[in-house]
Amino acid sequence: MVCIIVDRHHLFPDHVVGLIMFILWIVLMIKVYQGESYKLPIVGDIADNATK
């Protein structure tokens, strides 16, 4: 039997995740500045429930 160990850093490096989060933050900041409302798919529902 062959056991393959996959290191998560080789599949999706942390700097890529950080870059995606930074770009998302910039896009959301622009939407807020323009007066638009945008709800993120999972986190938006959690935030809505927390504020009620």
Long-range contacts (C-beta under 8 A, 24 or more apart in sequence): none
